[in-house]
């Protein structure tokens, strides 16, 4: 009888250990692929309430080797800060379904860029955490035309990962104990692009598939009043959904879905002002045409702050 009780206790302990391991696996997902001895891990905790969405994000930079690795990166445009601050600002958020990067003009001066540096000890993890409110995962970006910080245009369950560009010093550039090397020649720095694991992120408290947010113009009528786009009902597109096409610096077209079908949608087309002024007559290169890319407009949007990644 005693042997039976001991066996039952051992079985219970093993079951509890398996439960604990599973919980840890869920709380701390496997990081992305290794590049230059480093891996990147992203964790996002989404909350949705009456005030809207709130995201608590965490980014881990992991040294998976048994040696110290010194990493560095350049701050642009008079920006500066710690390496953790660089990680937060420079991380680029990529999604599925993909979301349009609208692009902006950025005024900048040419100057020597200050460098953010850090030495990761063998097996060490460098962590940065932040919180955002609204429909973005980041509070700021480093390079507005390359770092993605998309505004989620529709409710749904998005697949999200982060990308981070930095420099890894060569073995000769990191002395024992992580001390500064005598020389910091640029040829000792190897640029790497790290990709994190995928995270499923609920936006708007929904676990449904979000609408496809990017499409291609397939046809435009000769009078530029109607057309056809490359996505339809199977991608979640409904009558009344709207898209923007940007065909020039200040040229915008609005396409409104009038009929959504399997694999395509019919749309009405109209020129729309970029700012508050009535748009001028479109020049030839600003006319919307077959092959132009278009991006989904969030339903109920009253301004265009959602378009600009630097906000």
NORWO-V966443 format. One record per backbone hydrogen bond with DSSP energy under -0.5 kcal/mol. CO is the residue of the C=O (numbers start at 1). NH is the residue of the N-H. If there is no record, write none. Layout:
co->CO nh->NH
co->CO nh->NH
This chain:
co->1 nh->5
co->2 nh->6
co->3 nh->7
co->4 nh->8
co->5 nh->9
co->6 nh->10
co->7 nh->11
co->8 nh->12
co->9 nh->13
co->10 nh->14
co->11 nh->15
co->12 nh->16
co->13 nh->17
co->14 nh->18
co->15 nh->19
co->16 nh->20
co->17 nh->21
co->18 nh->22
co->19 nh->23
co->20 nh->24
co->21 nh->25
co->22 nh->26
co->23 nh->27
co->24 nh->28
co->35 nh->38
co->37 nh->64
co->37 nh->65
co->38 nh->35
co->39 nh->62
co->40 nh->32
co->41 nh->60
co->43 nh->58
co->44 nh->46
co->45 nh->56
co->47 nh->54
co->49 nh->52
co->52 nh->49
co->53 nh->134
co->54 nh->47
co->55 nh->57
co->55 nh->132
co->56 nh->45
co->57 nh->130
co->58 nh->43
co->59 nh->128
co->60 nh->41
co->60 nh->62
co->61 nh->126
co->62 nh->39
co->62 nh->64
co->65 nh->123
co->69 nh->71
co->69 nh->120
co->70 nh->169
co->71 nh->118
co->72 nh->167
co->73 nh->116
co->76 nh->79
co->82 nh->86
co->83 nh->87
co->84 nh->88
co->85 nh->89
co->86 nh->90
co->87 nh->91
co->89 nh->142
co->92 nh->94
co->92 nh->163
co->94 nh->161
co->96 nh->159
co->98 nh->213
co->100 nh->102
co->109 nh->111
co->114 nh->75
co->116 nh->73
co->118 nh->71
co->118 nh->120
co->119 nh->121
co->120 nh->69
co->121 nh->124
co->124 nh->63
co->125 nh->127
co->126 nh->61
co->128 nh->59
co->130 nh->57
co->132 nh->55
co->135 nh->152
co->142 nh->144
co->143 nh->146
co->143 nh->147
co->146 nh->148
co->148 nh->93
co->150 nh->152
co->151 nh->153
co->153 nh->299
co->156 nh->158
co->156 nh->203
co->158 nh->160
co->158 nh->201
co->159 nh->96
co->160 nh->199
co->161 nh->94
co->162 nh->196
co->163 nh->92
co->164 nh->194
co->166 nh->192
co->167 nh->72
co->168 nh->190
co->170 nh->173
co->170 nh->174
co->171 nh->174
co->173 nh->175
co->175 nh->178
co->179 nh->175
co->185 nh->188
co->186 nh->189
co->188 nh->170
co->188 nh->190
co->189 nh->191
co->190 nh->168
co->192 nh->166
co->192 nh->194
co->194 nh->164
co->195 nh->40
co->199 nh->160
co->199 nh->201
co->201 nh->158
co->203 nh->156
co->203 nh->206
co->208 nh->157
co->213 nh->296
co->215 nh->294
co->216 nh->230
co->217 nh->291
co->219 nh->228
co->221 nh->224
co->225 nh->269
co->226 nh->221
co->227 nh->267
co->228 nh->218
co->228 nh->219
co->229 nh->265
co->232 nh->235
co->232 nh->237
co->233 nh->236
co->235 nh->212
co->238 nh->241
co->241 nh->257
co->242 nh->297
co->243 nh->255
co->244 nh->295
co->245 nh->247
co->245 nh->253
co->248 nh->251
co->250 nh->252
co->251 nh->247
co->251 nh->248
co->252 nh->272
co->253 nh->245
co->254 nh->270
co->255 nh->243
co->256 nh->268
co->257 nh->240
co->259 nh->261
co->259 nh->266
co->261 nh->233
co->261 nh->263
co->261 nh->264
co->264 nh->261
co->265 nh->229
co->266 nh->258
co->266 nh->259
co->267 nh->227
co->268 nh->256
co->270 nh->254
co->272 nh->252
co->283 nh->286
co->283 nh->287
co->284 nh->287
co->289 nh->292
co->292 nh->217
co->294 nh->215
co->295 nh->244
co->298 nh->301
co->304 nh->307
co->304 nh->308
co->305 nh->308
co->307 nh->102
co->307 nh->309
co->308 nh->311
